[in-house]
Amino acid sequence: MAKPGLDGHDRGIKILARAFRDAGMEVIYLGLRQTPTMIVNAAIQEDADIIAISSLNNAHMAVFPKILNLMQETGIGDRLLTGGGIIPKKDMEKLNDMGVGKLFGPGTPIQETIDYITNWINENRKN
C-alpha cells in the first residue's frame, strides 16, 4: 500500500492497512510521497500479490498507468493493481479498461475492499 506523489492525506490508507491486517492479510505500507518506481520495486522485493494505491490529489490518471506500465516492464503484470480515492467514475472506467483493478471511492465499506482482495487472491493465486 502506498501514497504516491505529494498527496499527504494518509488517514484513510492507514485505516485500511489496519483493517486488512485484522482480516489476516500481510500488509506493507510504504508511506507518503512514493514514486511509481519505488512502489513497483517494493512490490518486487516483497513479492506482493497486490499493489494498492490511495490517490486524493487528482494524479490518478498519471500515477496508475505509470505503475501499470512498470509492472508490465518488470514482469509483475499478473499482480493486482487496485486502490481508491477521489477518482471520478469516468476515470475509474478508463483505468479499469487499461488493466487497473476495481477502484474504490470515499465511503466504500471497508469489508467491500477486503472481499474484493480476498476474492481476487482466491481466483488468481491458487497454490
JORA-V287418 format. One record per residue. N is the residue number from 1. D_CENTER is the distance of its C-alpha to the mean C-alpha in Angstrom with 2 decimals. Layout:
# JORA-V287418
n d_center
N D_CENTER
N D_CENTER
This chain:
# JORA-V287418
n d_center
1 6.02
2 7.32
3 9.19
4 10.32
5 13.90
6 16.45
7 14.59
8 16.28
9 15.41
10 13.68
11 15.43
12 12.91
13 10.06
14 13.02
15 14.23
16 11.16
17 11.22
18 14.89
19 14.70
20 12.54
21 15.14
22 17.88
23 16.85
24 17.41
25 14.08
26 14.06
27 11.58
28 11.51
29 10.72
30 11.53
31 12.66
32 13.59
33 14.51
34 12.53
35 13.24
36 11.32
37 13.93
38 13.49
39 9.81
40 10.85
41 14.06
42 12.74
43 10.81
44 14.23
45 16.27
46 14.69
47 14.56
48 11.07
49 10.54
50 6.78
51 4.17
52 1.56
53 3.43
54 6.67
55 9.29
56 12.78
57 14.95
58 15.23
59 13.79
60 11.09
61 13.61
62 14.04
63 10.78
64 8.68
65 11.94
66 12.70
67 9.72
68 10.50
69 14.12
70 13.82
71 12.26
72 15.30
73 17.69
74 16.98
75 17.27
76 13.89
77 13.37
78 13.76
79 10.43
80 7.69
81 4.99
82 3.67
83 3.71
84 7.23
85 10.26
86 13.54
87 13.09
88 16.33
89 16.66
90 18.16
91 15.29
92 12.88
93 15.53
94 15.83
95 12.22
96 12.54
97 15.83
98 14.45
99 12.39
100 8.91
101 8.43
102 9.28
103 8.28
104 9.90
105 12.53
106 14.64
107 16.69
108 14.67
109 16.15
110 14.11
111 15.72
112 14.36
113 10.72
114 12.34
115 14.45
116 11.91
117 10.18
118 13.79
119 15.17
120 12.87
121 13.89
122 17.43
123 17.68
124 16.21
125 16.97
126 20.55
127 22.45
